[in-house]
């Protein structure tokens, strides 16, 4: 595996393996072309799915753009597959030192904080690569995530220098107001991109909102 690209911010796309595969791969390819920071394979595989083969297929698309591929929670798959670059934890795992020994190779790691800044402190102490906050707004994709206040994200920024990723109901429009309330480095999106008719265009809308570059992006990037 080539050198892993660090997470610094940008658009972090979460994909649902329960989506029809050819449609998912088509939408993912379009999103990657627009420029993603990372891709996470959600732990929602259909019964009978060959996870290792699925990971290899998705990795082939991500690797072409040097975009790291994460697995959701199932860190054991990093042992079995050389095509995964990292793992995203939904909560503080049991015995993280043991997990690192089992994986036995460099990997990226991030974690969800649902409003408990002690999770941020743990991530900072254990040198994870980012912290994600779920959910900033109500969202079907966010499931049972607790709504996180902007003040919590702001507090986390004072605790750690790790990149902070916000998620849950994020749109290019509500992101603007959220940026006025708290600093953050990136966004994680599922349906906002993967349910769009034109994922390429949607990624650019998110990126432009994230960087405050709003000038005529529809004309510049419309495909």
C-alpha positions as CSV (number, residue, x, y, z in Angstrom):
1,X,0.0,0.0,0.0
2,X,1.2,3.5,-0.8
3,X,1.7,6.2,1.8
4,X,-1.5,7.0,3.5
5,X,-2.9,10.5,2.9
6,X,-3.5,12.4,6.2
7,X,-6.9,13.8,7.1
8,X,-6.9,17.6,7.5
9,X,-10.4,18.6,6.6
10,X,-12.6,18.7,3.5
11,X,-15.4,16.5,2.5
12,X,-15.5,13.0,4.1
13,X,-18.0,10.8,2.3
14,X,-19.8,7.9,4.0
15,X,-21.1,5.2,1.7
16,X,-23.8,2.6,2.4
17,X,-23.0,-0.9,1.0
18,X,-26.7,-1.7,1.1
19,X,-27.1,0.6,-1.9
20,X,-27.3,-1.2,-5.3
21,X,-23.6,-1.8,-6.1
22,X,-23.3,-0.5,-9.6
23,X,-25.2,2.7,-8.6
24,X,-23.0,3.2,-5.6
25,X,-19.8,2.8,-7.6
26,X,-21.0,5.2,-10.3
27,X,-21.9,7.8,-7.7
28,X,-18.7,7.3,-5.8
29,X,-16.6,7.7,-8.9
30,X,-18.3,11.0,-9.6
31,X,-17.8,12.2,-6.1
32,X,-14.1,11.2,-6.1
33,X,-13.6,13.1,-9.3
34,X,-14.8,16.3,-7.6
35,X,-12.3,15.8,-4.7
36,X,-12.9,14.0,-1.4
37,X,-10.8,14.0,1.7
38,X,-11.7,10.4,2.7
39,X,-14.3,7.7,2.1
40,X,-15.8,5.5,4.9
41,X,-17.6,2.2,4.2
42,X,-20.5,2.1,6.6
43,X,-21.0,-1.1,8.6
44,X,-24.4,-1.9,6.9
45,X,-23.5,-4.7,4.5
46,X,-26.3,-6.9,3.1
47,X,-26.3,-10.5,4.3
48,X,-24.0,-12.6,2.2
49,X,-21.8,-9.8,1.1
50,X,-18.2,-10.7,0.5
51,X,-16.8,-7.8,2.5
52,X,-13.1,-8.3,1.5
53,X,-14.1,-8.3,-2.2
54,X,-16.3,-5.3,-1.7
55,X,-13.5,-3.4,0.0
56,X,-11.1,-4.2,-2.8
57,X,-13.5,-2.9,-5.4
58,X,-14.2,0.4,-3.6
59,X,-10.5,0.8,-2.8
60,X,-9.7,0.6,-6.5
61,X,-11.7,3.7,-7.1
62,X,-10.3,5.6,-4.0
63,X,-6.7,4.7,-4.7
64,X,-6.9,6.3,-8.2
65,X,-7.5,9.6,-6.4
66,X,-5.2,8.9,-3.5
67,X,-8.2,9.1,-1.1
68,X,-8.0,7.0,2.1
69,X,-10.6,4.3,2.7
70,X,-12.0,3.8,6.2
71,X,-14.1,0.9,7.6
72,X,-16.8,1.7,10.2
73,X,-15.9,0.0,13.5
74,X,-14.8,-3.4,12.1
75,X,-11.2,-2.8,12.7
76,X,-10.5,-6.6,12.3
77,X,-10.9,-6.1,8.6
78,X,-7.7,-4.0,8.5
79,X,-5.9,-7.2,9.5
80,X,-7.6,-9.1,6.7
81,X,-7.5,-6.5,3.9
82,X,-4.5,-4.5,2.7
83,X,-6.9,-2.2,0.9
84,X,-8.2,-0.4,4.0
85,X,-6.3,2.7,5.2
86,X,-8.2,3.3,8.5
87,X,-11.0,2.7,10.9
88,X,-13.7,4.9,12.3
89,X,-14.9,4.2,15.8
90,X,-18.4,5.1,16.9
91,X,-17.3,5.0,20.5
92,X,-14.1,4.6,22.5
93,X,-12.9,1.0,21.8
94,X,-11.9,-1.4,24.4
95,X,-8.1,-1.7,24.7
96,X,-7.0,0.5,21.8
97,X,-3.3,-0.6,22.4
98,X,-4.3,-4.2,21.8
99,X,-6.1,-3.2,18.6
100,X,-3.0,-1.4,17.3
101,X,-0.9,-4.5,18.0
102,X,-3.4,-6.7,16.1
103,X,-3.4,-4.5,13.1
104,X,0.4,-4.3,13.1
105,X,0.8,-1.7,10.4
106,X,0.3,2.1,10.1
107,X,-3.4,3.1,9.8
108,X,-5.6,6.1,10.2
109,X,-8.2,6.3,13.0
110,X,-11.0,8.6,13.8
111,X,-13.9,8.6,16.3
112,X,-17.4,10.0,16.7
113,X,-18.1,12.4,19.6
114,X,-21.7,12.7,20.4
115,X,-21.3,15.7,22.7
116,X,-19.0,14.2,25.3
117,X,-15.7,16.1,25.2
118,X,-14.0,13.4,27.2
119,X,-14.0,11.5,23.9
120,X,-12.1,14.4,22.4
121,X,-9.6,14.2,25.2
122,X,-9.2,10.4,24.7
123,X,-8.7,10.9,20.9
124,X,-6.1,13.6,21.5
125,X,-4.2,11.5,24.1
126,X,-4.2,8.4,21.8
127,X,-3.1,10.4,18.7
128,X,-6.1,9.6,16.5
129,X,-6.3,11.5,13.2
130,X,-9.6,13.3,13.5
131,X,-12.8,13.7,15.6
132,X,-16.3,13.6,14.1
133,X,-19.4,15.2,15.7
134,X,-22.7,13.5,15.1
135,X,-25.2,15.0,14.7
136,X,-25.2,18.7,14.2
137,X,-28.7,18.7,12.7
138,X,-31.6,16.1,12.6
139,X,-30.9,13.5,9.8
140,X,-32.3,10.1,8.8
141,X,-28.7,9.0,8.0
142,X,-27.5,10.0,11.4
143,X,-29.8,7.5,13.0
144,X,-29.9,7.7,16.8
145,X,-27.0,10.3,17.1
146,X,-27.5,12.9,19.8
147,X,-27.8,16.5,18.6
148,X,-24.4,18.2,19.2
149,X,-24.4,21.9,20.0
150,X,-21.9,24.2,18.2
151,X,-20.5,25.2,21.6
152,X,-19.4,21.6,22.1
153,X,-17.4,21.7,18.8
154,X,-16.0,25.1,19.8
155,X,-14.9,23.6,23.2
156,X,-13.2,20.7,21.4
157,X,-11.2,23.1,19.3
158,X,-9.7,24.4,22.5
159,X,-8.9,20.9,23.7
160,X,-7.2,19.5,20.6
161,X,-5.4,20.3,17.4
162,X,-6.9,17.3,15.7
163,X,-9.1,18.0,12.7
164,X,-12.8,18.4,13.6
165,X,-15.4,16.9,11.2
166,X,-19.0,17.8,11.6
167,X,-21.8,15.6,10.3
168,X,-25.5,14.9,10.5
169,X,-27.9,16.9,8.3
170,X,-25.1,19.1,6.9
171,X,-26.0,21.0,3.7
172,X,-24.2,23.7,1.8
173,X,-26.8,26.2,3.1
174,X,-26.9,25.4,6.8
175,X,-23.1,25.0,6.9
176,X,-22.7,28.7,6.4
177,X,-24.6,29.5,9.6
178,X,-22.8,26.7,11.5
179,X,-19.4,28.2,10.4
180,X,-20.4,31.5,12.0
181,X,-21.1,29.7,15.3
182,X,-18.0,27.4,15.6
183,X,-14.8,26.6,13.7
184,X,-14.5,23.2,12.1
185,X,-12.2,21.6,9.5
186,X,-14.4,19.3,7.5
187,X,-17.8,17.7,6.9
188,X,-19.0,14.1,6.7
189,X,-21.9,13.5,4.3
190,X,-24.0,10.4,3.3
191,X,-27.3,11.1,1.6
192,X,-26.5,14.7,0.7
193,X,-24.1,13.4,-1.9
194,X,-25.1,9.8,-2.6
195,X,-28.8,10.6,-3.1
196,X,-28.0,13.5,-5.4
197,X,-28.6,13.2,-9.1
198,X,-25.2,14.7,-9.7
199,X,-22.7,13.8,-6.9
200,X,-19.9,15.6,-8.6
201,X,-21.7,18.9,-8.5
202,X,-22.9,18.3,-4.9
203,X,-19.3,17.7,-3.7
204,X,-18.3,20.9,-5.3
205,X,-21.2,22.7,-3.6
206,X,-20.1,21.4,-0.2
207,X,-16.4,22.2,-0.9
208,X,-17.2,25.7,-1.9
209,X,-19.4,26.3,1.1
210,X,-16.6,24.9,3.3
211,X,-14.1,27.3,1.8
212,X,-16.5,30.2,1.4
213,X,-16.0,30.3,-2.3
214,X,-19.5,31.0,-3.6
215,X,-18.8,33.0,-6.7
216,X,-20.8,31.5,-9.6
217,X,-19.8,27.9,-8.8
218,X,-22.9,26.6,-10.7
219,X,-21.6,28.1,-14.0
220,X,-18.0,27.1,-13.3
221,X,-18.5,23.5,-12.3
222,X,-21.9,22.5,-13.8
223,X,-21.6,19.2,-15.6
